[in-house]
Amino acid sequence: MTLPSTADVIVVGSGITGAATAAAAAARGASVVLIDKEEGPAREGSGRAQGSLRVQGRHGAEFPLAQEAVRLWTEAAEDGDFEMVTGGNLYFRTTDEELPVLRHLVDEAHRAGLTDVELLDAERTREIIPCATGPFQGAMWSPVDAACQPEKGTAYYVERARRAGAHIAHGVKVTRLLEAGGRITGVDTTAGPVQGPAVVVGAGVWTPISPGPWASRSRSCR
């Protein structure tokens, strides 16, 4: 496979992080190269995920991101060929000690504008899931949480990146980050080097990173 010699943005990994990054950068007019060692998108973590789009139960600082993610996924599902279901989410409560924690999480959700998040007793919980069994005392319920098909959803974002002009290179392995003057300047791959001022490593938490002055700061290197 022949790769471009340069790009504005080089993205490593075509899971959901890399695919969405490539699509967003290409849509903004950047020249983008998306590289993945596998023969297609979502062949590692993204293709094995549950596809949960969880809003409730988060730290207050995460709510804007979670809400924006659900909005973006909803738009993507309307445009793409994958299923997204807004079926809600339950956190079961099994002990008295969990109640203060769940109350705090509900308060956090309400402060973020998610007023539909609420605490349920056991009876109301069974109204939502009649087959629920066991000695649970209730649950925290969020009707706005959703789920999608992660493999198809990731493939959609890769195709969206392609339509926006990104160069997609599957079956190509990034072997090294190129560095000059204390900055990342591109990547070396099994198909040759690609130079660029921005490299986003979205290849998963198990990606080996060689020691360097940039390695401890971020996996997304500029």
C-alpha positions as CSV (number, residue, x, y, z in Angstrom):
1,M,0.0,0.0,0.0
2,T,1.2,3.5,-0.9
3,L,0.8,6.1,1.8
4,P,0.9,9.8,1.4
5,S,4.3,11.2,2.4
6,T,2.7,14.0,4.5
7,A,-0.5,14.8,6.2
8,D,-1.9,17.5,8.5
9,V,-3.1,14.8,11.0
10,I,-2.0,11.2,11.3
11,V,-4.3,9.0,13.3
12,V,-3.1,5.6,14.6
13,G,-5.9,3.0,15.2
14,S,-9.3,2.7,13.6
15,G,-11.3,1.9,16.7
16,I,-13.9,4.4,17.7
17,T,-11.4,6.9,19.1
18,G,-9.3,6.9,15.9
19,A,-12.2,6.7,13.5
20,A,-14.1,9.6,15.1
21,T,-11.0,11.7,15.3
22,A,-10.2,11.1,11.7
23,A,-13.7,11.9,10.6
24,A,-13.8,15.1,12.6
25,A,-10.4,16.4,11.4
26,A,-11.1,15.6,7.8
27,A,-14.5,17.3,8.0
28,R,-12.7,20.4,9.1
29,G,-10.5,20.4,6.0
30,A,-7.4,18.8,7.3
31,S,-5.5,16.2,5.3
32,V,-5.8,13.0,7.3
33,V,-4.2,9.6,7.2
34,L,-5.8,6.9,9.3
35,I,-3.6,3.8,9.9
36,D,-4.5,0.5,11.5
37,K,-2.5,-2.8,11.6
38,E,-5.7,-4.8,11.3
39,E,-7.5,-5.5,8.0
40,G,-10.6,-3.5,9.0
41,P,-11.9,-1.1,11.7
42,A,-12.9,-2.1,15.2
43,R,-11.0,-5.4,15.2
44,E,-9.8,-4.9,18.8
45,G,-11.4,-3.2,21.8
46,S,-14.0,-1.2,19.9
47,G,-15.4,-4.3,18.2
48,R,-15.7,-6.2,21.5
49,A,-17.3,-3.4,23.6
50,Q,-20.8,-3.4,24.9
51,G,-21.7,-0.3,23.0
52,S,-23.1,1.4,26.1
53,L,-23.7,5.1,25.8
54,R,-23.9,5.8,29.5
55,V,-24.8,9.2,30.9
56,Q,-25.8,8.6,34.5
57,G,-23.4,7.7,37.3
58,R,-20.6,10.0,36.0
59,H,-18.6,12.6,37.7
60,G,-20.1,16.1,37.3
61,A,-17.3,17.2,35.0
62,E,-18.0,14.3,32.5
63,F,-21.7,15.2,32.0
64,P,-21.2,17.7,29.2
65,L,-19.1,15.2,27.3
66,A,-21.5,12.3,27.9
67,Q,-24.5,14.4,26.8
68,E,-22.6,15.6,23.7
69,A,-21.6,12.0,22.9
70,V,-25.2,10.8,23.0
71,R,-26.2,13.7,20.7
72,L,-23.5,12.9,18.2
73,W,-24.3,9.2,18.3
74,T,-28.0,9.9,17.7
75,E,-27.1,12.0,14.6
76,A,-24.8,9.3,13.4
77,A,-27.4,6.5,13.8
78,E,-29.8,8.5,11.7
79,D,-27.3,8.9,9.0
80,G,-25.6,5.5,9.2
81,D,-26.5,1.8,8.9
82,F,-26.4,0.7,12.5
83,E,-28.8,0.4,15.4
84,M,-29.0,2.7,18.4
85,V,-31.5,2.1,21.2
86,T,-32.4,4.6,23.9
87,G,-33.5,2.0,26.4
88,G,-32.3,3.5,29.7
89,N,-30.0,2.2,32.3
90,L,-30.4,0.8,35.8
91,Y,-27.9,0.7,38.7
92,F,-29.2,-1.8,41.2
93,R,-28.8,-1.0,44.9
94,T,-28.3,-4.1,47.1
95,T,-27.2,-2.5,50.4
96,D,-28.0,0.5,52.6
97,E,-24.4,1.7,52.3
98,E,-24.9,2.3,48.6
99,L,-27.8,4.8,49.1
100,P,-25.8,7.9,49.9
101,V,-23.5,7.3,46.9
102,L,-26.5,6.9,44.6
103,R,-28.2,10.0,46.1
104,H,-25.0,12.0,45.4
105,L,-24.9,10.7,41.8
106,V,-28.6,11.7,41.3
107,D,-27.9,15.2,42.6
108,E,-24.9,15.5,40.2
109,A,-27.2,14.5,37.3
110,H,-29.9,17.0,38.3
111,R,-27.3,19.8,38.5
112,A,-26.3,18.9,34.9
113,G,-29.9,19.2,33.8
114,L,-30.6,15.4,33.7
115,T,-33.7,15.7,35.8
116,D,-35.1,12.3,34.6
117,V,-32.4,10.5,36.6
118,E,-34.1,9.2,39.8
119,L,-33.9,6.7,42.6
120,L,-36.4,3.8,42.5
121,D,-37.5,1.4,45.2
122,A,-37.6,-2.3,44.5
123,E,-41.3,-2.3,43.3
124,R,-40.8,0.5,40.8
125,T,-37.6,-1.2,39.6
126,R,-39.5,-4.4,38.8
127,E,-42.0,-2.3,36.8
128,I,-39.1,-1.5,34.4
129,I,-37.5,-5.0,34.6
130,P,-40.3,-7.4,35.7
131,C,-37.9,-10.4,35.6
132,A,-35.4,-8.8,38.0
133,T,-34.7,-11.2,40.9
134,G,-32.5,-11.2,44.0
135,P,-32.4,-9.2,47.2
136,F,-32.0,-5.7,45.7
137,Q,-33.5,-2.7,47.4
138,G,-33.9,-0.5,44.5
139,A,-32.0,1.2,41.7
140,M,-30.9,4.4,40.1
141,W,-32.7,4.9,36.8
142,S,-31.8,7.0,33.7
143,P,-34.2,6.7,30.8
144,V,-31.8,8.7,28.5
145,D,-28.9,6.2,28.5
146,A,-28.5,4.3,25.2
147,A,-26.6,1.5,23.4
148,C,-25.5,1.1,19.9
149,Q,-23.7,-1.5,17.7
150,P,-20.1,-0.7,18.3
151,E,-18.5,-2.5,15.4
152,K,-21.0,-1.1,12.8
153,G,-20.9,2.3,14.5
154,T,-17.1,2.4,14.3
155,A,-17.2,1.3,10.6
156,Y,-19.6,4.2,10.0
157,Y,-17.1,6.7,11.3
158,V,-14.3,5.3,9.2
159,E,-16.5,5.6,6.1
160,R,-17.4,9.1,7.2
161,A,-13.7,9.9,7.4
162,R,-13.2,8.4,3.9
163,R,-16.0,10.5,2.4
164,A,-14.4,13.6,3.9
165,G,-11.2,12.9,2.1
166,A,-9.1,10.9,4.7
167,H,-6.7,8.3,3.4
168,I,-7.5,5.0,5.1
169,A,-4.7,2.4,5.4
170,H,-5.7,-0.9,6.9
171,G,-3.2,-3.7,7.2
172,V,-0.4,-1.2,7.9
173,K,1.4,-1.2,11.2
174,V,2.9,1.9,12.8
175,T,6.3,0.9,14.1
176,R,7.7,4.1,15.5
177,L,6.8,7.7,16.3
178,L,9.2,10.1,14.5
179,E,10.7,12.9,16.6
180,A,12.9,15.9,16.0
181,G,13.8,18.7,18.3
182,G,11.7,17.3,21.1
183,R,8.5,17.2,19.0
184,I,6.6,14.4,17.2
185,T,7.0,14.9,13.5
186,G,5.3,11.8,12.1
187,V,5.3,8.1,12.1
188,D,7.2,5.2,10.5
189,T,5.1,2.3,9.2
190,T,5.5,-1.0,7.5
191,A,4.5,0.9,4.3
192,G,7.0,3.8,4.8
193,P,7.1,7.0,6.8
194,V,4.4,9.7,7.0
195,Q,5.4,13.2,8.1
196,G,3.0,15.5,9.9
197,P,2.7,18.1,12.6
198,A,-0.1,16.2,14.5
199,V,-0.1,12.5,15.5
200,V,-3.1,11.1,17.4
201,V,-2.4,7.6,18.9
202,G,-5.9,6.0,19.3
203,A,-4.7,2.4,19.2
204,G,-5.9,1.3,22.7
205,V,-4.6,1.3,26.2
206,W,-2.2,-1.5,25.6
207,T,-0.2,0.4,22.9
208,P,3.5,0.2,23.6
209,I,5.0,3.7,24.0
210,S,8.7,4.1,24.1
211,P,10.2,6.4,26.8
212,G,10.6,10.0,25.8
213,P,9.9,13.5,27.0
214,W,6.4,13.4,25.4
215,A,5.5,9.9,26.5
216,S,4.5,10.8,30.0
217,R,2.4,13.8,29.0
218,S,0.0,12.3,26.4
219,R,-0.7,9.6,24.0
220,S,-2.0,12.3,21.6
221,C,1.2,13.9,20.5
222,R,1.6,17.2,18.7
